[in-house]
């Protein structure tokens, strides 16, 4: 996606004053008496065209001064976002239906897939990774800026692929591992579960030590009816991880939660001084120069 912008947009402030000056400060040639005006052709028409060309030259030069640029945000070197890992619960309980009000037969995991895919597509400037956990955890997709790959990979996942239980500690620890080589200033794990920690070799407390040491922010989301997931544990994890805890009883509430997180996390990966831009000021400057040369040629032609 290409975005048009200007390095110095304040230059356009000069434009109204310059155009006003051109209109009010016209050079009036001294009156001369000559009986054979037909030798001069359409002088008035040329003067009108000359004034219009002068206005165009001013506009082009001011635009060149404003320095028009384009930034290709599909280029990974131009990303100003953050690195995010979506840690998704794939335990057997995620096969339960009724979470979606529009499609009651759809399982919780299918609803989560749809929302997670939509969330990843919207994070144009960010790098996204996916972790799935059950009895154990694995990295379904490493951190990448290729959103279509992320979306496809999420679509390939199924509940039960990592076992039937819920290893929350393993899910967090694998999220930290996915972010191990991240150079982003802000790193985030968004952990979603519908159950309680009951499996895995790493406890949530041990996993939180890894989160803290690696300066990662942790958001937690519990889905399902009240009492199905461990709210106190998820609240504690989010508080210690510098994030927030959310709860959703249906698909629409979960969609709202991801939209909220989307607005909360907008930290720059690098400054604008290191953004790769393509400049176009020379095209506008060349256009102005071309018109000036044409006007000079016309004046010289008239003198001859």
PyMOL commands that set and color helices and strands:
alter all, ss='L'
color gray80, all
select helices_A, chain A and resi 9-24+37-40+43-66+76-78+92-95+108-122+147-156+168-178+204-213+231-240+251-264+272-274+281-303
alter helices_A, ss='H'
color red, helices_A
select strands_A, chain A and resi 2-6+68-72+83-89+127-133+137-144+187-193+216-223+242-248+278-279
alter strands_A, ss='S'
color yellow, strands_A
deselect
rebuild
show_as cartoon
